[in-house]
Amino acid sequence: MGKTIRNAENILPVYGQGTLLIDTHCHLDMSAYEADCEAVLERAIAAGVTRIISVGIDLASSRLAIALAKKYIGVYATVGVHPHNVAELSEADYTQLQALCRQPKVVAYGEIGLDYVKNYAPVVLQKEHFVRQVALAKKMHLPLVVHDREAHAEIMEILEAAAPFPAGGVMHCFSGDIAFARRVLALGFHISIPGVVTFAKAEMLQEAVREIPLSSLVLETDGPFLAPVPQRGRRNEPALLIHIARKVAELKGVSFEEVARQTTINAERLFGLEGH
């Protein structure tokens, strides 16, 4: 049994009973939350964010994400190795990753992909391990969580070659245009909208949100990074997901409640959270 956060069952979301959200991508294991993780979770519940997926970026963080998921009701985990961290991956590591995939409350494989902005690992190794981890995710029947920074063409080349994806996937922290979004959707993937959508100069992302069907969207904080307006520049956390949902509702001309309802349904189906 996981731990129930203090008073969690008695806190109604700030938008009223029944308006619930899922933060599909947060790094709860990172040191930014070490001093006040339970307070972070309590604020999330108070804001109506009742489920959070803590995302692994290497073996150590994947294990920590699983530990948090075991400790707290409403927290789930992913496992995987981020493109920044693939240079040291070994055969033994892949054996351990496969074992971690079988742990309770592991709901996806990732964050994996390509990052051509920082290039902390050589491109050739990023591609090699992205291909290999995509194959492992498919073998383990887990949805993919894909990281893509200025690597749209190569990301799609690899994903389209590996299709189909019976378990689905999500393009995390979406940064492309509507044409790229259509290729992602054609794979059967969802598109995840981060706090960047609230930034004044994020016109391309905002236009994509207007065009992408609400049935294909999920929401994320990517905490502790990319806090939305009006908290931009501060530590991000799951409670701030409400600002992202508000902006999506504004862009699509629908109610906050409709965005919360549909993105929650989408996330539940993608990550197998129905009834949890």
Backbone torsions as a table, in degrees:
resi	resn	phi	psi	omega
1	MET	NA	136.3	175.5
2	GLY	-80.8	170.1	-179.7
3	LYS	-87.3	131.7	175.2
4	THR	-86.4	127.7	178.6
5	ILE	-63.2	143.4	-176.9
6	ARG	-50.3	126.5	177.4
7	ASN	64.2	11.0	-173.8
8	ALA	-59.2	-38.7	-175.0
9	GLU	-70.8	-17.1	-176.6
10	ASN	-104.0	2.0	-178.7
11	ILE	-96.4	120.8	174.0
12	LEU	-88.3	143.0	177.2
13	PRO	-56.7	152.2	-175.3
14	VAL	-65.1	-20.1	178.6
15	TYR	-96.7	7.5	176.1
16	GLY	108.0	154.7	-177.8
17	GLN	-57.6	133.9	177.2
18	GLY	98.0	-14.9	178.0
19	THR	-93.7	93.2	-173.8
20	LEU	-117.8	152.9	-179.4
21	LEU	-131.0	156.7	175.0
22	ILE	-121.7	122.9	172.6
23	ASP	-85.5	106.1	-172.1
24	THR	-84.4	-0.6	-178.2
25	HIS	-159.5	105.6	177.3
26	CYS	-147.8	147.8	-178.1
27	HIS	-104.8	70.2	-175.9
28	LEU	-64.4	-20.1	-178.2
29	ASP	-77.9	-12.2	-174.0
30	MET	-72.0	157.5	-175.0
31	SER	-61.9	-21.8	179.6
32	ALA	-59.3	-24.0	-178.3
33	TYR	-107.5	1.7	-171.1
34	GLU	-60.5	-38.7	-173.5
35	ALA	-79.2	-22.8	-172.0
36	ASP	-144.5	37.9	-175.5
37	CYS	-58.2	-43.9	-178.8
38	GLU	-65.6	-37.2	176.4
39	ALA	-64.9	-38.4	176.3
40	VAL	-60.0	-44.6	-179.5
41	LEU	-68.2	-37.4	177.6
42	GLU	-64.9	-40.5	177.3
43	ARG	-65.6	-36.2	177.7
44	ALA	-61.4	-48.2	-179.4
45	ILE	-62.5	-40.8	178.7
46	ALA	-62.1	-29.9	179.3
47	ALA	-87.2	-2.5	180.0
48	GLY	93.5	6.3	177.7
49	VAL	-92.9	92.7	-168.3
50	THR	-95.4	-11.6	176.5
51	ARG	-136.9	139.8	-174.8
52	ILE	-136.0	134.1	174.9
53	ILE	-102.7	116.4	179.3
54	SER	-91.6	124.3	-164.9
55	VAL	-103.4	128.8	177.5
56	GLY	-81.0	144.6	177.2
57	ILE	-123.7	-6.0	173.0
58	ASP	-162.5	-176.8	-177.6
59	LEU	-61.9	-44.7	-177.1
60	ALA	-63.7	-46.3	-178.0
61	SER	-71.2	-30.2	175.5
62	SER	-63.8	-41.7	177.3
63	ARG	-64.4	-41.0	178.6
64	LEU	-65.2	-39.4	177.6
65	ALA	-61.3	-42.2	177.9
66	ILE	-63.9	-41.3	179.2
67	ALA	-61.9	-41.4	177.9
68	LEU	-65.1	-39.9	179.0
69	ALA	-64.5	-36.5	177.2
70	LYS	-69.8	-32.9	-175.2
71	LYS	-78.2	-37.4	-170.4
72	TYR	-119.1	128.2	171.0
73	ILE	-63.1	135.9	179.5
74	GLY	92.4	-6.6	176.4
75	VAL	-106.5	135.2	179.2
76	TYR	-127.4	169.3	-172.1
77	ALA	-131.4	154.4	164.9
78	THR	-121.5	162.6	174.8
79	VAL	-129.8	150.3	179.2
80	GLY	158.4	174.9	-178.8
81	VAL	-124.4	117.7	-179.3
82	HIS	-62.0	150.6	179.0
83	PRO	-57.6	-27.5	176.6
84	HIS	-61.9	-25.6	-166.6
85	ASN	-113.3	13.2	-172.2
86	VAL	-83.8	-13.3	-171.8
87	ALA	-61.0	-29.3	-176.2
88	GLU	-100.4	6.5	-177.7
89	LEU	-63.4	135.9	-178.9
90	SER	-122.6	173.0	175.5
91	GLU	-60.5	-40.0	179.2
92	ALA	-62.7	-36.9	178.3
93	ASP	-63.1	-40.3	179.2
94	TYR	-65.1	-35.9	176.1
95	THR	-62.2	-42.6	179.5
96	GLN	-68.8	-39.0	177.8
97	LEU	-60.8	-42.4	179.5
98	GLN	-62.7	-40.2	177.9
99	ALA	-64.7	-40.1	179.8
100	LEU	-64.4	-31.1	178.9
101	CYS	-59.0	-25.2	-176.5
102	ARG	-88.5	-2.4	-177.6
103	GLN	-71.1	147.9	177.1
104	PRO	-58.2	143.6	176.2
105	LYS	71.5	10.4	168.6
106	VAL	-83.4	118.9	-170.3
107	VAL	-114.5	-4.6	-179.2
108	ALA	-164.4	167.5	176.4
109	TYR	-113.3	123.1	180.0
110	GLY	147.7	167.4	32.8
111	GLU	-100.6	121.8	-178.4
112	ILE	-129.2	160.4	178.2
113	GLY	153.6	-144.4	-178.3
114	LEU	-134.0	140.3	177.6
115	ASP	-133.5	104.6	-178.4
116	TYR	-98.2	11.6	176.4
117	VAL	-89.5	-51.4	-177.1
118	LYS	-96.4	-30.3	177.5
119	ASN	49.6	47.1	176.9
120	TYR	-66.1	-25.3	173.7
121	ALA	-119.1	147.9	179.1
122	PRO	-57.4	143.7	-177.6
123	VAL	-55.7	-40.8	-177.9
124	VAL	-61.2	-38.1	178.2
125	LEU	-73.9	-37.3	175.9
126	GLN	-56.8	-47.4	-179.1
127	LYS	-65.5	-44.5	-179.1
128	GLU	-57.9	-46.7	-175.8
129	HIS	-79.9	-25.1	172.6
130	PHE	-64.7	-48.0	178.4
131	VAL	-57.8	-44.6	-175.6
132	ARG	-69.3	-38.9	180.0
133	GLN	-73.0	-32.9	172.8
134	VAL	-58.6	-44.1	179.5
135	ALA	-63.8	-38.9	179.5
136	LEU	-66.8	-41.7	178.2
137	ALA	-59.7	-43.5	178.8
138	LYS	-64.2	-40.8	178.7
139	LYS	-60.5	-37.6	-177.2
140	MET	-89.5	3.5	177.1
141	HIS	58.2	42.7	179.1
142	LEU	-115.1	143.6	173.3
143	PRO	-65.5	151.6	179.4
144	LEU	-90.3	144.4	168.3
145	VAL	-115.2	110.5	-168.3
146	VAL	-106.4	129.7	174.9
147	HIS	-99.8	127.8	-177.1
148	ASP	-139.8	110.0	173.9
149	ARG	-124.4	109.1	178.9
150	GLU	53.2	40.9	-179.7
151	ALA	-138.7	32.2	-172.8
152	HIS	-54.9	-49.2	-174.6
153	ALA	-62.8	-46.8	-177.5
154	GLU	-69.5	-38.8	176.3
155	ILE	-57.4	-49.3	-176.7
156	MET	-69.3	-35.1	177.2
157	GLU	-59.3	-44.2	-178.7
158	ILE	-70.8	-45.2	-177.8
159	LEU	-67.0	-42.8	-178.8
160	GLU	-66.5	-33.3	176.7
161	ALA	-68.9	-29.8	-177.5
162	ALA	-90.5	-9.5	-178.1
163	ALA	-61.6	155.6	6.8
164	PRO	-85.8	171.1	-179.9
165	PHE	-123.8	88.2	-177.0
166	PRO	-57.8	-31.6	-179.8
167	ALA	-87.9	-4.6	178.1
168	GLY	78.8	-166.4	-178.9
169	GLY	-178.9	178.0	-179.3
170	VAL	-142.8	136.0	171.2
171	MET	-87.0	102.4	-175.9
172	HIS	-70.0	142.4	174.2
173	CYS	48.5	58.3	-171.5
174	PHE	-56.4	134.0	-176.2
175	SER	-133.3	12.8	-176.8
176	GLY	-98.5	-173.6	176.5
177	ASP	-97.4	-175.0	-175.2
178	ILE	-68.8	-32.2	177.5
179	ALA	-63.8	-42.8	176.4
180	PHE	-65.0	-41.0	179.0
181	ALA	-57.9	-40.5	-179.3
182	ARG	-63.3	-37.0	177.6
183	ARG	-67.5	-38.7	177.7
184	VAL	-64.1	-46.3	-179.6
185	LEU	-63.5	-32.6	179.9
186	ALA	-64.4	-22.2	175.8
187	LEU	-79.4	-7.4	-174.0
188	GLY	85.9	13.4	-179.5
189	PHE	-84.7	160.9	167.7
190	HIS	-96.4	164.9	178.4
191	ILE	-120.1	128.3	-174.8
192	SER	-103.1	130.1	-174.5
193	ILE	-104.3	121.9	-179.7
194	PRO	-97.6	-176.2	179.6
195	GLY	-63.1	-18.9	178.0
196	VAL	-54.6	-29.3	-177.9
197	VAL	-60.2	-21.5	179.5
198	THR	-86.3	-8.0	-176.7
199	PHE	-75.5	141.9	-174.5
200	ALA	-60.2	-34.3	-174.7
201	LYS	-94.4	11.4	-177.5
202	ALA	-89.2	48.0	-173.7
203	GLU	-62.3	-39.5	-177.5
204	MET	-64.9	-44.2	178.1
205	LEU	-65.1	-41.7	-179.9
206	GLN	-62.6	-39.5	177.7
207	GLU	-66.0	-39.4	177.3
208	ALA	-61.8	-41.9	179.1
209	VAL	-61.6	-39.0	177.9
210	ARG	-59.9	-35.2	-172.5
211	GLU	-91.8	-30.6	-176.8
212	ILE	-71.5	132.8	177.8
213	PRO	-58.6	139.4	178.7
214	LEU	-59.0	-28.8	179.4
215	SER	-67.2	-9.0	-179.7
216	SER	-111.1	4.9	-176.7
217	LEU	-102.9	143.1	163.9
218	VAL	-128.5	167.0	-175.5
219	LEU	-118.6	149.2	179.0
220	GLU	-148.4	154.9	170.1
221	THR	-94.0	-32.9	-167.5
222	ASP	58.5	28.0	179.7
223	GLY	-57.4	144.2	12.3
224	PRO	-88.3	10.7	-175.0
225	PHE	-94.0	163.8	165.1
226	LEU	57.1	47.8	177.7
227	ALA	-60.0	138.5	-178.9
228	PRO	-76.1	159.5	166.6
229	VAL	-60.4	131.8	17.3
230	PRO	-98.4	14.5	-178.5
231	GLN	-105.7	14.1	-176.4
232	ARG	-54.3	135.9	-179.5
233	GLY	93.7	-11.4	177.8
234	ARG	-101.8	176.8	175.8
235	ARG	-65.0	132.0	175.9
236	ASN	-85.0	153.5	176.7
237	GLU	-157.3	162.3	-172.7
238	PRO	-55.5	-33.1	-179.7
239	ALA	-58.8	-26.2	-177.5
240	LEU	-78.2	-2.5	177.4
241	LEU	-58.6	-26.3	-179.3
242	ILE	-60.0	-32.5	-179.6
243	HIS	-70.2	-34.5	177.4
244	ILE	-68.8	-44.3	178.5
245	ALA	-62.0	-40.2	177.7
246	ARG	-60.0	-44.5	-177.9
247	LYS	-66.8	-40.5	177.0
248	VAL	-61.5	-42.7	178.3
249	ALA	-60.7	-43.8	178.6
250	GLU	-60.9	-45.9	-177.1
251	LEU	-65.8	-34.8	-176.6
252	LYS	-93.5	-5.8	178.3
253	GLY	67.9	35.8	177.2
254	VAL	-127.8	174.9	-178.2
255	SER	-78.2	155.8	172.1
256	PHE	-54.4	-42.8	-177.5
257	GLU	-61.6	-37.2	179.4
258	GLU	-68.9	-40.5	176.2
259	VAL	-62.6	-45.2	179.3
260	ALA	-61.7	-45.6	-178.1
261	ARG	-62.6	-50.0	-173.4
262	GLN	-73.1	-40.2	179.3
263	THR	-68.6	-29.7	175.0
264	THR	-67.5	-45.0	176.0
265	ILE	-58.4	-44.6	-179.2
266	ASN	-60.3	-46.7	-178.5
267	ALA	-66.7	-39.5	178.4
268	GLU	-60.1	-44.3	-179.0
269	ARG	-68.2	-44.7	-176.8
270	LEU	-63.4	-45.1	-173.0
271	PHE	-100.6	7.4	176.5
272	GLY	67.0	38.9	-176.1
273	LEU	-99.6	5.3	179.6
274	GLU	-58.2	130.1	178.7
275	GLY	83.5	2.9	-179.7
276	HIS	-111.6	NA	NA
